[in-house]
């Protein structure tokens, strides 16, 4: 089993930045693809970014969102810059390996003036 705990969300003004963290524990290893998704009220969950154990990145927004990973700490980060009100959502961490997929509880990000 894998447990994921997100942190770093909060209220930020438009144009601001936040750094989210996701700490994994349990049966986690570098073979897992770690990712971030988000879900806004009334909308479907959507992909934000992912990173493999050897650093291959996929992202929905390579300009504003930067994903990184520290395998020694079993932690994945999401640096978000130039935030917009439409980025407001619950951000969820995901760990995926073969047919296993684990989710954290999420952290709320609110972009508002």
Gaussian input, Z-matrix of N, CA and C with variables (Angstrom, degrees):
# hf/3-21g

backbone

0 1
 N
 C     1     B1
 C     2     B2     1     A1
 N     3     B3     2     A2     1     D1
 C     4     B4     3     A3     2     D2
 C     5     B5     4     A4     3     D3
 N     6     B6     5     A5     4     D4
 C     7     B7     6     A6     5     D5
 C     8     B8     7     A7     6     D6
 N     9     B9     8     A8     7     D7
 C    10    B10     9     A9     8     D8
 C    11    B11    10    A10     9     D9
 N    12    B12    11    A11    10    D10
 C    13    B13    12    A12    11    D11
 C    14    B14    13    A13    12    D12
 N    15    B15    14    A14    13    D13
 C    16    B16    15    A15    14    D14
 C    17    B17    16    A16    15    D15
 N    18    B18    17    A17    16    D16
 C    19    B19    18    A18    17    D17
 C    20    B20    19    A19    18    D18
 N    21    B21    20    A20    19    D19
 C    22    B22    21    A21    20    D20
 C    23    B23    22    A22    21    D21
 N    24    B24    23    A23    22    D22
 C    25    B25    24    A24    23    D23
 C    26    B26    25    A25    24    D24
 N    27    B27    26    A26    25    D25
 C    28    B28    27    A27    26    D26
 C    29    B29    28    A28    27    D27
 N    30    B30    29    A29    28    D28
 C    31    B31    30    A30    29    D29
 C    32    B32    31    A31    30    D30
 N    33    B33    32    A32    31    D31
 C    34    B34    33    A33    32    D32
 C    35    B35    34    A34    33    D33
 N    36    B36    35    A35    34    D34
 C    37    B37    36    A36    35    D35
 C    38    B38    37    A37    36    D36
 N    39    B39    38    A38    37    D37
 C    40    B40    39    A39    38    D38
 C    41    B41    40    A40    39    D39
 N    42    B42    41    A41    40    D40
 C    43    B43    42    A42    41    D41
 C    44    B44    43    A43    42    D42
 N    45    B45    44    A44    43    D43
 C    46    B46    45    A45    44    D44
 C    47    B47    46    A46    45    D45
 N    48    B48    47    A47    46    D46
 C    49    B49    48    A48    47    D47
 C    50    B50    49    A49    48    D48
 N    51    B51    50    A50    49    D49
 C    52    B52    51    A51    50    D50
 C    53    B53    52    A52    51    D51
 N    54    B54    53    A53    52    D52
 C    55    B55    54    A54    53    D53
 C    56    B56    55    A55    54    D54
 N    57    B57    56    A56    55    D55
 C    58    B58    57    A57    56    D56
 C    59    B59    58    A58    57    D57
 N    60    B60    59    A59    58    D58
 C    61    B61    60    A60    59    D59
 C    62    B62    61    A61    60    D60
 N    63    B63    62    A62    61    D61
 C    64    B64    63    A63    62    D62
 C    65    B65    64    A64    63    D63
 N    66    B66    65    A65    64    D64
 C    67    B67    66    A66    65    D65
 C    68    B68    67    A67    66    D66
 N    69    B69    68    A68    67    D67
 C    70    B70    69    A69    68    D68
 C    71    B71    70    A70    69    D69
 N    72    B72    71    A71    70    D70
 C    73    B73    72    A72    71    D71
 C    74    B74    73    A73    72    D72
 N    75    B75    74    A74    73    D73
 C    76    B76    75    A75    74    D74
 C    77    B77    76    A76    75    D75
 N    78    B78    77    A77    76    D76
 C    79    B79    78    A78    77    D77
 C    80    B80    79    A79    78    D78
 N    81    B81    80    A80    79    D79
 C    82    B82    81    A81    80    D80
 C    83    B83    82    A82    81    D81
 N    84    B84    83    A83    82    D82
 C    85    B85    84    A84    83    D83
 C    86    B86    85    A85    84    D84
 N    87    B87    86    A86    85    D85
 C    88    B88    87    A87    86    D86
 C    89    B89    88    A88    87    D87
 N    90    B90    89    A89    88    D88
 C    91    B91    90    A90    89    D89
 C    92    B92    91    A91    90    D90
 N    93    B93    92    A92    91    D91
 C    94    B94    93    A93    92    D92
 C    95    B95    94    A94    93    D93
 N    96    B96    95    A95    94    D94
 C    97    B97    96    A96    95    D95
 C    98    B98    97    A97    96    D96
 N    99    B99    98    A98    97    D97
 C   100   B100    99    A99    98    D98
 C   101   B101   100   A100    99    D99
 N   102   B102   101   A101   100   D100
 C   103   B103   102   A102   101   D101
 C   104   B104   103   A103   102   D102
 N   105   B105   104   A104   103   D103
 C   106   B106   105   A105   104   D104
 C   107   B107   106   A106   105   D105
 N   108   B108   107   A107   106   D106
 C   109   B109   108   A108   107   D107
 C   110   B110   109   A109   108   D108
 N   111   B111   110   A110   109   D109
 C   112   B112   111   A111   110   D110
 C   113   B113   112   A112   111   D111
 N   114   B114   113   A113   112   D112
 C   115   B115   114   A114   113   D113
 C   116   B116   115   A115   114   D114
 N   117   B117   116   A116   115   D115
 C   118   B118   117   A117   116   D116
 C   119   B119   118   A118   117   D117
 N   120   B120   119   A119   118   D118
 C   121   B121   120   A120   119   D119
 C   122   B122   121   A121   120   D120
 N   123   B123   122   A122   121   D121
 C   124   B124   123   A123   122   D122
 C   125   B125   124   A124   123   D123
 N   126   B126   125   A125   124   D124
 C   127   B127   126   A126   125   D125
 C   128   B128   127   A127   126   D126
 N   129   B129   128   A128   127   D127
 C   130   B130   129   A129   128   D128
 C   131   B131   130   A130   129   D129
 N   132   B132   131   A131   130   D130
 C   133   B133   132   A132   131   D131
 C   134   B134   133   A133   132   D132
 N   135   B135   134   A134   133   D133
 C   136   B136   135   A135   134   D134
 C   137   B137   136   A136   135   D135
 N   138   B138   137   A137   136   D136
 C   139   B139   138   A138   137   D137
 C   140   B140   139   A139   138   D138
 N   141   B141   140   A140   139   D139
 C   142   B142   141   A141   140   D140
 C   143   B143   142   A142   141   D141
 N   144   B144   143   A143   142   D142
 C   145   B145   144   A144   143   D143
 C   146   B146   145   A145   144   D144
 N   147   B147   146   A146   145   D145
 C   148   B148   147   A147   146   D146
 C   149   B149   148   A148   147   D147
 N   150   B150   149   A149   148   D148
 C   151   B151   150   A150   149   D149
 C   152   B152   151   A151   150   D150
 N   153   B153   152   A152   151   D151
 C   154   B154   153   A153   152   D152
 C   155   B155   154   A154   153   D153
 N   156   B156   155   A155   154   D154
 C   157   B157   156   A156   155   D155
 C   158   B158   157   A157   156   D156
 N   159   B159   158   A158   157   D157
 C   160   B160   159   A159   158   D158
 C   161   B161   160   A160   159   D159
 N   162   B162   161   A161   160   D160
 C   163   B163   162   A162   161   D161
 C   164   B164   163   A163   162   D162
 N   165   B165   164   A164   163   D163
 C   166   B166   165   A165   164   D164
 C   167   B167   166   A166   165   D165
 N   168   B168   167   A167   166   D166
 C   169   B169   168   A168   167   D167
 C   170   B170   169   A169   168   D168
 N   171   B171   170   A170   169   D169
 C   172   B172   171   A171   170   D170
 C   173   B173   172   A172   171   D171
 N   174   B174   173   A173   172   D172
 C   175   B175   174   A174   173   D173
 C   176   B176   175   A175   174   D174
 N   177   B177   176   A176   175   D175
 C   178   B178   177   A177   176   D176
 C   179   B179   178   A178   177   D177
 N   180   B180   179   A179   178   D178
 C   181   B181   180   A180   179   D179
 C   182   B182   181   A181   180   D180
 N   183   B183   182   A182   181   D181
 C   184   B184   183   A183   182   D182
 C   185   B185   184   A184   183   D183
 N   186   B186   185   A185   184   D184
 C   187   B187   186   A186   185   D185
 C   188   B188   187   A187   186   D186
 N   189   B189   188   A188   187   D187
 C   190   B190   189   A189   188   D188
 C   191   B191   190   A190   189   D189
 N   192   B192   191   A191   190   D190
 C   193   B193   192   A192   191   D191
 C   194   B194   193   A193   192   D192
 N   195   B195   194   A194   193   D193
 C   196   B196   195   A195   194   D194
 C   197   B197   196   A196   195   D195
 N   198   B198   197   A197   196   D196
 C   199   B199   198   A198   197   D197
 C   200   B200   199   A199   198   D198
 N   201   B201   200   A200   199   D199
 C   202   B202   201   A201   200   D200
 C   203   B203   202   A202   201   D201
 N   204   B204   203   A203   202   D202
 C   205   B205   204   A204   203   D203
 C   206   B206   205   A205   204   D204
 N   207   B207   206   A206   205   D205
 C   208   B208   207   A207   206   D206
 C   209   B209   208   A208   207   D207
 N   210   B210   209   A209   208   D208
 C   211   B211   210   A210   209   D209
 C   212   B212   211   A211   210   D210
 N   213   B213   212   A212   211   D211
 C   214   B214   213   A213   212   D212
 C   215   B215   214   A214   213   D213
 N   216   B216   215   A215   214   D214
 C   217   B217   216   A216   215   D215
 C   218   B218   217   A217   216   D216
 N   219   B219   218   A218   217   D217
 C   220   B220   219   A219   218   D218
 C   221   B221   220   A220   219   D219
 N   222   B222   221   A221   220   D220
 C   223   B223   222   A222   221   D221
 C   224   B224   223   A223   222   D222
 N   225   B225   224   A224   223   D223
 C   226   B226   225   A225   224   D224
 C   227   B227   226   A226   225   D225
 N   228   B228   227   A227   226   D226
 C   229   B229   228   A228   227   D227
 C   230   B230   229   A229   228   D228
 N   231   B231   230   A230   229   D229
 C   232   B232   231   A231   230   D230
 C   233   B233   232   A232   231   D231
 N   234   B234   233   A233   232   D232
 C   235   B235   234   A234   233   D233
 C   236   B236   235   A235   234   D234
 N   237   B237   236   A236   235   D235
 C   238   B238   237   A237   236   D236
 C   239   B239   238   A238   237   D237
 N   240   B240   239   A239   238   D238
 C   241   B241   240   A240   239   D239
 C   242   B242   241   A241   240   D240
 N   243   B243   242   A242   241   D241
 C   244   B244   243   A243   242   D242
 C   245   B245   244   A244   243   D243
 N   246   B246   245   A245   244   D244
 C   247   B247   246   A246   245   D245
 C   248   B248   247   A247   246   D246
 N   249   B249   248   A248   247   D247
 C   250   B250   249   A249   248   D248
 C   251   B251   250   A250   249   D249
 N   252   B252   251   A251   250   D250
 C   253   B253   252   A252   251   D251
 C   254   B254   253   A253   252   D252
 N   255   B255   254   A254   253   D253
 C   256   B256   255   A255   254   D254
 C   257   B257   256   A256   255   D255
 N   258   B258   257   A257   256   D256
 C   259   B259   258   A258   257   D257
 C   260   B260   259   A259   258   D258
 N   261   B261   260   A260   259   D259
 C   262   B262   261   A261   260   D260
 C   263   B263   262   A262   261   D261
 N   264   B264   263   A263   262   D262
 C   265   B265   264   A264   263   D263
 C   266   B266   265   A265   264   D264
 N   267   B267   266   A266   265   D265
 C   268   B268   267   A267   266   D266
 C   269   B269   268   A268   267   D267
 N   270   B270   269   A269   268   D268
 C   271   B271   270   A270   269   D269
 C   272   B272   271   A271   270   D270
 N   273   B273   272   A272   271   D271
 C   274   B274   273   A273   272   D272
 C   275   B275   274   A274   273   D273
 N   276   B276   275   A275   274   D274
 C   277   B277   276   A276   275   D275
 C   278   B278   277   A277   276   D276
 N   279   B279   278   A278   277   D277
 C   280   B280   279   A279   278   D278
 C   281   B281   280   A280   279   D279
 N   282   B282   281   A281   280   D280
 C   283   B283   282   A282   281   D281
 C   284   B284   283   A283   282   D282
 N   285   B285   284   A284   283   D283
 C   286   B286   285   A285   284   D284
 C   287   B287   286   A286   285   D285
 N   288   B288   287   A287   286   D286
 C   289   B289   288   A288   287   D287
 C   290   B290   289   A289   288   D288
 N   291   B291   290   A290   289   D289
 C   292   B292   291   A291   290   D290
 C   293   B293   292   A292   291   D291
 N   294   B294   293   A293   292   D292
 C   295   B295   294   A294   293   D293
 C   296   B296   295   A295   294   D294
 N   297   B297   296   A296   295   D295
 C   298   B298   297   A297   296   D296
 C   299   B299   298   A298   297   D297
 N   300   B300   299   A299   298   D298
 C   301   B301   300   A300   299   D299
 C   302   B302   301   A301   300   D300
 N   303   B303   302   A302   301   D301
 C   304   B304   303   A303   302   D302
 C   305   B305   304   A304   303   D303
 N   306   B306   305   A305   304   D304
 C   307   B307   306   A306   305   D305
 C   308   B308   307   A307   306   D306
 N   309   B309   308   A308   307   D307
 C   310   B310   309   A309   308   D308
 C   311   B311   310   A310   309   D309
 N   312   B312   311   A311   310   D310
 C   313   B313   312   A312   311   D311
 C   314   B314   313   A313   312   D312
 N   315   B315   314   A314   313   D313
 C   316   B316   315   A315   314   D314
 C   317   B317   316   A316   315   D315
 N   318   B318   317   A317   316   D316
 C   319   B319   318   A318   317   D317
 C   320   B320   319   A319   318   D318
 N   321   B321   320   A320   319   D319
 C   322   B322   321   A321   320   D320
 C   323   B323   322   A322   321   D321
 N   324   B324   323   A323   322   D322
 C   325   B325   324   A324   323   D323
 C   326   B326   325   A325   324   D324
 N   327   B327   326   A326   325   D325
 C   328   B328   327   A327   326   D326
 C   329   B329   328   A328   327   D327
 N   330   B330   329   A329   328   D328
 C   331   B331   330   A330   329   D329
 C   332   B332   331   A331   330   D330
 N   333   B333   332   A332   331   D331
 C   334   B334   333   A333   332   D332
 C   335   B335   334   A334   333   D333
 N   336   B336   335   A335   334   D334
 C   337   B337   336   A336   335   D335
 C   338   B338   337   A337   336   D336

   B1=1.4622
   B2=1.5167
   B3=1.3283
   B4=1.4633
   B5=1.5171
   B6=1.3195
   B7=1.4629
   B8=1.5259
   B9=1.3244
   B10=1.4592
   B11=1.5183
   B12=1.3225
   B13=1.4607
   B14=1.5208
   B15=1.3260
   B16=1.4623
   B17=1.5218
   B18=1.3187
   B19=1.4584
   B20=1.5237
   B21=1.3328
   B22=1.4543
   B23=1.5191
   B24=1.3212
   B25=1.4576
   B26=1.5142
   B27=1.3188
   B28=1.4562
   B29=1.5089
   B30=1.3213
   B31=1.4602
   B32=1.5235
   B33=1.3168
   B34=1.4605
   B35=1.5230
   B36=1.3109
   B37=1.4578
   B38=1.5242
   B39=1.3095
   B40=1.4717
   B41=1.5188
   B42=1.3221
   B43=1.4570
   B44=1.5193
   B45=1.3166
   B46=1.4614
   B47=1.5120
   B48=1.3287
   B49=1.4669
   B50=1.5210
   B51=1.3055
   B52=1.4622
   B53=1.5164
   B54=1.3190
   B55=1.4575
   B56=1.5272
   B57=1.3149
   B58=1.4531
   B59=1.5206
   B60=1.3155
   B61=1.4602
   B62=1.5202
   B63=1.3124
   B64=1.4553
   B65=1.5190
   B66=1.3067
   B67=1.4628
   B68=1.5233
   B69=1.3159
   B70=1.4613
   B71=1.5171
   B72=1.3090
   B73=1.4594
   B74=1.5151
   B75=1.3183
   B76=1.4583
   B77=1.5119
   B78=1.2953
   B79=1.4497
   B80=1.5243
   B81=1.3377
   B82=1.4610
   B83=1.5207
   B84=1.3181
   B85=1.4627
   B86=1.5081
   B87=1.3106
   B88=1.4666
   B89=1.5263
   B90=1.3133
   B91=1.4544
   B92=1.5215
   B93=1.3133
   B94=1.4629
   B95=1.5310
   B96=1.3086
   B97=1.4541
   B98=1.5264
   B99=1.3317
   B100=1.4607
   B101=1.5215
   B102=1.3064
   B103=1.4535
   B104=1.5109
   B105=1.3208
   B106=1.4565
   B107=1.5234
   B108=1.3201
   B109=1.4538
   B110=1.5206
   B111=1.3202
   B112=1.4572
   B113=1.5121
   B114=1.3162
   B115=1.4618
   B116=1.5142
   B117=1.3076
   B118=1.4587
   B119=1.5226
   B120=1.3262
   B121=1.4669
   B122=1.5298
   B123=1.3058
   B124=1.4531
   B125=1.5113
   B126=1.3310
   B127=1.4591
   B128=1.5288
   B129=1.3220
   B130=1.4587
   B131=1.5287
   B132=1.3093
   B133=1.4517
   B134=1.5270
   B135=1.3342
   B136=1.4555
   B137=1.5224
   B138=1.3079
   B139=1.4602
   B140=1.5194
   B141=1.3371
   B142=1.4591
   B143=1.5275
   B144=1.3222
   B145=1.4610
   B146=1.5164
   B147=1.3327
   B148=1.4597
   B149=1.5165
   B150=1.3256
   B151=1.4566
   B152=1.5234
   B153=1.3293
   B154=1.4555
   B155=1.5355
   B156=1.3034
   B157=1.4614
   B158=1.5206
   B159=1.3338
   B160=1.4661
   B161=1.5179
   B162=1.3473
   B163=1.4513
   B164=1.5161
   B165=1.3143
   B166=1.4686
   B167=1.5356
   B168=1.3188
   B169=1.4680
   B170=1.5142
   B171=1.3146
   B172=1.4539
   B173=1.5224
   B174=1.3239
   B175=1.4597
   B176=1.5128
   B177=1.3252
   B178=1.4553
   B179=1.5214
   B180=1.3362
   B181=1.4619
   B182=1.5213
   B183=1.3325
   B184=1.4680
   B185=1.5283
   B186=1.3063
   B187=1.4631
   B188=1.5245
   B189=1.3111
   B190=1.4645
   B191=1.5302
   B192=1.3462
   B193=1.4609
   B194=1.5294
   B195=1.3165
   B196=1.4667
   B197=1.5133
   B198=1.3215
   B199=1.4623
   B200=1.5197
   B201=1.3314
   B202=1.4597
   B203=1.5203
   B204=1.3220
   B205=1.4581
   B206=1.5123
   B207=1.3230
   B208=1.4604
   B209=1.5231
   B210=1.3102
   B211=1.4621
   B212=1.5255
   B213=1.3261
   B214=1.4587
   B215=1.5237
   B216=1.3238
   B217=1.4604
   B218=1.5243
   B219=1.3302
   B220=1.4749
   B221=1.5268
   B222=1.3072
   B223=1.4551
   B224=1.5237
   B225=1.3230
   B226=1.4538
   B227=1.5305
   B228=1.3075
   B229=1.4652
   B230=1.5304
   B231=1.3106
   B232=1.4549
   B233=1.5241
   B234=1.3201
   B235=1.4506
   B236=1.5229
   B237=1.3119
   B238=1.4632
   B239=1.5226
   B240=1.3135
   B241=1.4579
   B242=1.5248
   B243=1.3096
   B244=1.4737
   B245=1.5292
   B246=1.3060
   B247=1.4633
   B248=1.5204
   B249=1.3276
   B250=1.4612
   B251=1.5295
   B252=1.3154
   B253=1.4733
   B254=1.5338
   B255=1.3138
   B256=1.4689
   B257=1.5275
   B258=1.3176
   B259=1.4650
   B260=1.5246
   B261=1.3142
   B262=1.4614
   B263=1.5205
   B264=1.3384
   B265=1.4645
   B266=1.5196
   B267=1.3122
   B268=1.4650
   B269=1.5239
   B270=1.3180
   B271=1.4653
   B272=1.5252
   B273=1.3264
   B274=1.4536
   B275=1.5144
   B276=1.3061
   B277=1.4592
   B278=1.5251
   B279=1.3314
   B280=1.4564
   B281=1.5121
   B282=1.3267
   B283=1.4616
   B284=1.5181
   B285=1.3302
   B286=1.4551
   B287=1.5302
   B288=1.3412
   B289=1.4620
   B290=1.5082
   B291=1.2819
   B292=1.4691
   B293=1.5325
   B294=1.3208
   B295=1.4606
   B296=1.5287
   B297=1.3098
   B298=1.4631
   B299=1.5304
   B300=1.3279
   B301=1.4579
   B302=1.5213
   B303=1.3301
   B304=1.4562
   B305=1.5169
   B306=1.3159
   B307=1.4634
   B308=1.5126
   B309=1.3213
   B310=1.4387
   B311=1.5196
   B312=1.3371
   B313=1.4539
   B314=1.5202
   B315=1.3119
   B316=1.4589
   B317=1.5194
   B318=1.3087
   B319=1.4601
   B320=1.5272
   B321=1.3111
   B322=1.4705
   B323=1.5210
   B324=1.3143
   B325=1.4606
   B326=1.5223
   B327=1.3143
   B328=1.4584
   B329=1.5218
   B330=1.3168
   B331=1.4598
   B332=1.5242
   B333=1.3104
   B334=1.4675
   B335=1.5175
   B336=1.3204
   B337=1.4680
   B338=1.5230
   A1=109.42
   A2=114.96
   A3=121.96
   A4=108.56
   A5=115.68
   A6=121.23
   A7=108.89
   A8=114.40
   A9=120.86
   A10=109.07
   A11=116.44
   A12=121.05
   A13=109.03
   A14=114.82
   A15=120.81
   A16=110.82
   A17=115.11
   A18=121.37
   A19=108.76
   A20=115.33
   A21=120.27
   A22=115.64
   A23=116.95
   A24=118.87
   A25=111.54
   A26=114.97
   A27=119.36
   A28=111.63
   A29=114.21
   A30=121.92
   A31=108.77
   A32=115.87
   A33=120.49
   A34=108.74
   A35=116.47
   A36=120.43
   A37=110.67
   A38=116.96
   A39=119.60
   A40=110.93
   A41=115.54
   A42=121.22
   A43=113.74
   A44=117.02
   A45=120.98
   A46=113.18
   A47=114.11
   A48=121.30
   A49=110.62
   A50=114.16
   A51=121.75
   A52=108.35
   A53=115.15
   A54=120.79
   A55=108.40
   A56=115.45
   A57=121.37
   A58=110.15
   A59=115.36
   A60=121.28
   A61=109.21
   A62=115.80
   A63=122.25
   A64=107.84
   A65=115.24
   A66=120.27
   A67=109.03
   A68=115.11
   A69=121.09
   A70=110.62
   A71=115.44
   A72=120.98
   A73=108.68
   A74=114.87
   A75=119.32
   A76=110.62
   A77=116.97
   A78=123.21
   A79=110.65
   A80=115.90
   A81=121.05
   A82=109.29
   A83=116.60
   A84=121.37
   A85=109.05
   A86=116.40
   A87=121.06
   A88=112.91
   A89=117.73
   A90=120.05
   A91=113.85
   A92=115.39
   A93=119.53
   A94=110.36
   A95=115.71
   A96=121.04
   A97=106.64
   A98=115.91
   A99=121.00
   A100=108.95
   A101=115.79
   A102=117.90
   A103=113.01
   A104=113.69
   A105=122.23
   A106=108.38
   A107=114.64
   A108=123.07
   A109=107.14
   A110=115.62
   A111=118.55
   A112=110.33
   A113=114.33
   A114=120.25
   A115=109.30
   A116=115.20
   A117=121.91
   A118=108.80
   A119=117.33
   A120=120.08
   A121=111.95
   A122=116.14
   A123=120.78
   A124=115.06
   A125=117.00
   A126=120.54
   A127=110.00
   A128=114.20
   A129=119.52
   A130=110.45
   A131=114.38
   A132=120.01
   A133=108.75
   A134=116.14
   A135=118.96
   A136=111.21
   A137=114.11
   A138=122.53
   A139=110.28
   A140=116.36
   A141=121.71
   A142=110.22
   A143=116.48
   A144=120.35
   A145=109.26
   A146=116.19
   A147=121.45
   A148=109.84
   A149=114.85
   A150=120.91
   A151=109.07
   A152=115.86
   A153=120.26
   A154=109.82
   A155=114.92
   A156=119.82
   A157=113.77
   A158=116.81
   A159=119.23
   A160=111.94
   A161=117.15
   A162=120.33
   A163=117.72
   A164=118.14
   A165=119.48
   A166=108.41
   A167=114.83
   A168=121.18
   A169=111.68
   A170=114.88
   A171=122.56
   A172=106.85
   A173=116.53
   A174=119.24
   A175=110.88
   A176=115.06
   A177=120.43
   A178=110.84
   A179=117.47
   A180=121.79
   A181=108.43
   A182=114.88
   A183=119.80
   A184=112.23
   A185=117.51
   A186=120.06
   A187=110.78
   A188=117.48
   A189=120.59
   A190=113.73
   A191=117.23
   A192=120.46
   A193=110.63
   A194=115.87
   A195=121.47
   A196=109.48
   A197=115.82
   A198=120.62
   A199=108.57
   A200=115.16
   A201=120.25
   A202=108.64
   A203=114.38
   A204=118.42
   A205=109.21
   A206=115.48
   A207=122.20
   A208=106.91
   A209=116.36
   A210=119.87
   A211=112.28
   A212=117.08
   A213=120.27
   A214=111.10
   A215=116.30
   A216=121.23
   A217=112.38
   A218=116.46
   A219=120.54
   A220=111.41
   A221=115.51
   A222=121.08
   A223=110.35
   A224=115.35
   A225=121.40
   A226=107.91
   A227=115.47
   A228=121.87
   A229=110.01
   A230=114.74
   A231=120.51
   A232=107.47
   A233=116.22
   A234=121.84
   A235=108.07
   A236=115.79
   A237=120.93
   A238=109.08
   A239=116.15
   A240=122.62
   A241=110.80
   A242=115.37
   A243=121.78
   A244=110.88
   A245=115.80
   A246=120.38
   A247=111.47
   A248=114.25
   A249=122.46
   A250=108.77
   A251=117.80
   A252=119.62
   A253=112.68
   A254=117.55
   A255=120.16
   A256=113.43
   A257=117.26
   A258=120.52
   A259=111.32
   A260=117.59
   A261=121.34
   A262=110.25
   A263=115.26
   A264=120.94
   A265=108.96
   A266=114.80
   A267=120.71
   A268=106.95
   A269=115.82
   A270=121.15
   A271=108.37
   A272=114.40
   A273=120.77
   A274=111.13
   A275=114.74
   A276=122.05
   A277=108.61
   A278=115.43
   A279=121.41
   A280=110.13
   A281=115.66
   A282=122.28
   A283=107.72
   A284=115.40
   A285=120.05
   A286=110.61
   A287=114.76
   A288=120.39
   A289=108.40
   A290=117.58
   A291=123.99
   A292=108.49
   A293=118.08
   A294=119.20
   A295=112.16
   A296=116.96
   A297=120.51
   A298=109.97
   A299=115.38
   A300=120.22
   A301=108.07
   A302=115.94
   A303=121.66
   A304=109.50
   A305=115.50
   A306=121.99
   A307=111.18
   A308=115.71
   A309=121.19
   A310=110.15
   A311=115.28
   A312=120.51
   A313=112.70
   A314=116.48
   A315=120.53
   A316=113.21
   A317=114.68
   A318=121.84
   A319=108.27
   A320=116.13
   A321=121.14
   A322=110.30
   A323=115.38
   A324=122.45
   A325=107.32
   A326=115.76
   A327=121.18
   A328=108.85
   A329=115.59
   A330=121.25
   A331=107.47
   A332=114.90
   A333=119.44
   A334=109.46
   A335=114.57
   A336=119.76
   A337=110.55
   D1=149.01
   D2=179.61
   D3=-124.56
   D4=134.53
   D5=175.41
   D6=-113.46
   D7=139.09
   D8=-179.20
   D9=-126.06
   D10=131.16
   D11=179.20
   D12=-127.73
   D13=116.95
   D14=179.27
   D15=-91.26
   D16=153.45
   D17=174.16
   D18=-154.15
   D19=167.26
   D20=174.17
   D21=104.38
   D22=-4.63
   D23=178.51
   D24=-72.63
   D25=173.78
   D26=178.70
   D27=161.33
   D28=-166.44
   D29=179.31
   D30=-98.44
   D31=130.28
   D32=180.00
   D33=-140.44
   D34=148.91
   D35=178.56
   D36=-77.76
   D37=154.95
   D38=174.75
   D39=-53.56
   D40=136.90
   D41=-176.59
   D42=90.00
   D43=-10.01
   D44=-178.72
   D45=-81.77
   D46=-176.34
   D47=-176.95
   D48=-130.88
   D49=153.25
   D50=172.44
   D51=-143.19
   D52=151.45
   D53=173.73
   D54=-122.43
   D55=116.46
   D56=177.59
   D57=-93.68
   D58=147.86
   D59=176.40
   D60=-126.05
   D61=149.22
   D62=175.10
   D63=-136.47
   D64=113.80
   D65=179.82
   D66=-100.34
   D67=127.01
   D68=-179.82
   D69=-103.71
   D70=145.68
   D71=176.14
   D72=-142.62
   D73=168.85
   D74=-177.80
   D75=93.72
   D76=-143.38
   D77=-174.08
   D78=-85.44
   D79=57.43
   D80=-178.36
   D81=-100.51
   D82=145.46
   D83=176.55
   D84=-150.61
   D85=173.52
   D86=-172.92
   D87=-70.29
   D88=-8.37
   D89=176.13
   D90=-74.08
   D91=-14.91
   D92=179.22
   D93=-74.06
   D94=137.26
   D95=166.66
   D96=-85.55
   D97=123.75
   D98=-179.93
   D99=-101.50
   D100=137.83
   D101=-176.52
   D102=-146.08
   D103=166.17
   D104=174.19
   D105=-120.89
   D106=136.95
   D107=173.06
   D108=-127.83
   D109=167.27
   D110=175.52
   D111=-142.52
   D112=153.96
   D113=178.78
   D114=-140.62
   D115=119.10
   D116=176.10
   D117=-94.27
   D118=156.87
   D119=-179.62
   D120=-55.92
   D121=129.06
   D122=177.53
   D123=77.53
   D124=5.54
   D125=-178.65
   D126=-121.60
   D127=161.56
   D128=177.85
   D129=-76.54
   D130=154.78
   D131=175.64
   D132=-64.77
   D133=136.98
   D134=-178.73
   D135=-130.45
   D136=151.51
   D137=-179.12
   D138=-72.33
   D139=138.74
   D140=175.94
   D141=-110.94
   D142=-57.37
   D143=-178.28
   D144=-166.16
   D145=157.71
   D146=175.71
   D147=-146.16
   D148=161.46
   D149=-179.76
   D150=-148.38
   D151=134.25
   D152=177.41
   D153=-83.32
   D154=173.40
   D155=179.98
   D156=-63.45
   D157=-26.66
   D158=177.95
   D159=-102.84
   D160=17.44
   D161=166.90
   D162=92.82
   D163=11.61
   D164=177.46
   D165=-78.77
   D166=126.16
   D167=-171.88
   D168=-111.48
   D169=139.62
   D170=166.51
   D171=-123.71
   D172=143.01
   D173=-176.76
   D174=-149.46
   D175=147.47
   D176=173.78
   D177=-81.53
   D178=-18.23
   D179=-179.53
   D180=-151.67
   D181=92.02
   D182=-176.96
   D183=-70.25
   D184=-19.06
   D185=-177.22
   D186=-80.04
   D187=-46.24
   D188=-171.84
   D189=-96.84
   D190=-27.85
   D191=-174.19
   D192=-113.32
   D193=129.06
   D194=178.70
   D195=-123.24
   D196=121.46
   D197=177.87
   D198=-102.19
   D199=142.58
   D200=176.63
   D201=-145.62
   D202=168.79
   D203=-171.75
   D204=-147.96
   D205=138.65
   D206=174.08
   D207=-118.53
   D208=99.02
   D209=-176.13
   D210=-64.81
   D211=-30.85
   D212=179.69
   D213=-66.21
   D214=-31.94
   D215=-179.54
   D216=-99.54
   D217=-0.07
   D218=-176.92
   D219=52.15
   D220=42.81
   D221=-175.47
   D222=-130.18
   D223=138.68
   D224=174.86
   D225=-119.67
   D226=144.12
   D227=-175.76
   D228=-121.04
   D229=153.05
   D230=172.74
   D231=-132.84
   D232=109.10
   D233=175.52
   D234=-90.25
   D235=121.81
   D236=-177.95
   D237=-118.06
   D238=122.32
   D239=-179.62
   D240=-117.85
   D241=163.43
   D242=177.65
   D243=49.57
   D244=48.85
   D245=-174.96
   D246=-66.74
   D247=146.66
   D248=-178.44
   D249=-120.45
   D250=157.65
   D251=177.00
   D252=-54.88
   D253=-32.81
   D254=179.67
   D255=-72.92
   D256=-5.13
   D257=173.16
   D258=-83.58
   D259=-5.65
   D260=178.98
   D261=-61.79
   D262=124.96
   D263=-176.56
   D264=-178.06
   D265=169.85
   D266=165.11
   D267=-85.90
   D268=126.57
   D269=-179.86
   D270=-101.24
   D271=126.02
   D272=-175.11
   D273=-116.98
   D274=139.48
   D275=177.18
   D276=-91.63
   D277=143.02
   D278=179.57
   D279=-133.45
   D280=141.54
   D281=174.12
   D282=-124.47
   D283=123.80
   D284=-173.33
   D285=-128.57
   D286=132.21
   D287=178.15
   D288=-150.11
   D289=119.59
   D290=-172.39
   D291=47.80
   D292=-117.80
   D293=-177.97
   D294=-97.43
   D295=7.61
   D296=176.36
   D297=-89.80
   D298=136.55
   D299=176.31
   D300=-144.32
   D301=122.23
   D302=-176.81
   D303=-119.59
   D304=145.65
   D305=-177.99
   D306=-125.37
   D307=145.71
   D308=169.63
   D309=-86.98
   D310=-179.72
   D311=-178.72
   D312=-81.77
   D313=-20.18
   D314=177.84
   D315=99.24
   D316=158.16
   D317=175.14
   D318=-133.88
   D319=134.97
   D320=-174.75
   D321=-80.35
   D322=131.05
   D323=172.19
   D324=-118.42
   D325=123.13
   D326=179.18
   D327=-123.37
   D328=122.49
   D329=179.64
   D330=-110.28
   D331=110.63
   D332=-174.77
   D333=-159.19
   D334=148.62
   D335=174.77
   D336=-93.90

